[in-house]
Amino acid sequence: MNSLAIYFGMIGGPQIIIIVVVVLLLFGGKKIPELMRGLGSGIKEFKNAAKEEKPEEKLEEKK
């Protein structure tokens, strides 16, 4: 991991600004909130699915 950090360097303020500008150019200002909502709902669904599977696994282990 350290060798990768040395090779690529650390991400700083200027790099983050460049990334944000590129994202704005690619998707536009109107699409970004929609993308973030979709990402947030996807993460929420994933967490809910992960929580639902755990009790089932425990029941299967008892059998």
N, C-alpha and C positions, 0 to 999 in steps of 0.2 A: 504494500500500500504506500509506503513512504517513497519507494522508487517512482510510483506513478505521480505522486505529488511533486516530486522534484522535476520530473520530465514535463508535466503539463503546467506546473506552477499553481499558485493558489488563485481562486476566483475572487476578485476584488470589486470595488465600486465601479470602475470604468467598464469592466467586462459585463457586469449586471446591467448597466445602462445600455450597452450595445445589444444585449440579448433582448431587453424590453423593447427597444426601437425596432429590431428585426421582427419581433412578434407583432407589434402594432402594424408594421408595413404589410406583413403577410395576411393577417386576419382582419385588420381594421378595428376601429374603436367600438363599433356596434356588436361585433361578434364575440368579443372577449368575455363580456358578462355571461353570455349564453354558454360559452365553453366552460367557464368556471362553475356555473350552476350544474351543468352536466357532469363535470368532474366530481363535484361535491356530492351529488345524488348517487353517483356510482360508488364512491367510497362509503357512503352511508349504507347502501344496499349490501356491499361486501362485508361490512362489519356486522350487519344484522344476520347475514347468512352464516358468518363464522360463529356467532353466538348461538344460533339455532342448532348447529351441528354438534356442539359440545355435549349437551345433555343426551342426545341420541347415542353418541359414542360411549358414554358412561353406561347406558342401559345395555348396550351390546356386550360390553366388557363383563357385566355381571352374569350374563347367561352362560 
